Amino acid sequence: MTKAIIIDDEHHSIETLLWKLENYTENVEIQATFTDPEKGMAYLKNNKIDLLFLDIEMPVLNGFELLQKLKPINFDVIFT
């Protein structure tokens, strides 16, 4: 099972992605979702995941800035 989280500032985008993953995949387990990139970053610093679904354009901290602050990155990233 692939352990994943979603970080996206738009709640409807998270809901859409959750629906698609639930209906079209069998081996992705979403452990958490975050609309606040700083809370998502804190989660990533304390939890091991395999995959991050990450929005690029977010207020305060965009997806690229978030990844820069997390180096080294030990998971795959899919930009949404």
RALIN-V397176 format. One record per residue. RES is the residue in one letter. PSI is psi in radians with two decimals (* if undefined). OMEGA is omega in degrees with one decimal (999 if undefined). BURIAL is + if it has 24 or more other ideal C-beta (glycine too) atoms within 12 Angstrom, else -. Layout:
RES;PSI;OMEGA;BURIAL  RES;PSI;OMEGA;BURIAL
This chain:
M;2.31;177.7;-  T;2.09;178.6;-  K;2.20;-174.3;-  A;2.81;169.4;+  I;2.87;177.7;+  I;2.29;172.4;+  I;1.99;-179.1;+  D;2.31;-176.8;+  D;-0.17;-179.5;+  E;2.00;-176.1;-  H;-0.69;-178.8;-  H;-0.53;176.8;-  S;-0.67;176.2;+  I;-0.82;-179.4;+  E;-0.73;179.3;-  T;-0.78;179.3;-  L;-0.72;176.5;+  L;-0.75;179.5;+  W;-0.80;-179.6;-  K;-0.75;179.4;-  L;-0.71;179.6;+  E;-0.65;-174.9;-  N;-0.31;-174.3;-  Y;-0.01;177.2;-  T;2.78;179.1;-  E;-0.28;-171.2;-  N;0.42;176.2;-  V;2.12;178.5;+  E;1.99;177.7;-  I;2.00;-177.7;+  Q;-0.49;-179.1;+  A;2.75;173.1;+  T;2.60;-178.3;+  F;2.34;171.5;+  T;-0.19;177.8;-  D;1.96;-176.9;-  P;-0.53;179.4;+  E;-0.63;175.9;-  K;-0.66;176.3;-  G;-0.73;178.7;+  M;-0.72;178.0;+  A;-0.71;177.8;-  Y;-0.78;-178.0;+  L;-0.54;179.2;+  K;-0.37;-175.1;-  N;0.00;-176.6;-  N;2.54;178.3;-  K;2.24;175.2;-  I;2.94;176.3;+  D;-0.48;-170.8;-  L;2.42;177.0;+  L;2.14;169.4;+  F;2.06;-168.3;+  L;2.19;172.4;+  D;2.51;179.0;+  I;-0.88;-175.1;-  E;1.83;177.5;-  M;2.64;177.1;+  P;2.72;177.3;-  V;-0.95;-175.0;-  L;1.92;-179.7;+  N;2.98;-175.3;-  G;-0.69;-180.0;+  F;-0.70;177.5;-  E;-0.70;177.9;-  L;-0.82;-179.7;+  L;-0.64;177.8;+  Q;-0.66;-178.4;-  K;-0.27;-176.4;-  L;-0.06;-174.0;+  K;2.43;-1.5;-  P;2.66;-178.4;-  I;2.16;-177.2;-  N;0.60;-179.6;-  F;2.86;176.2;+  D;2.71;-178.9;-  V;2.33;170.0;+  I;2.06;178.2;+  F;2.34;-178.4;-  T;*;999;+
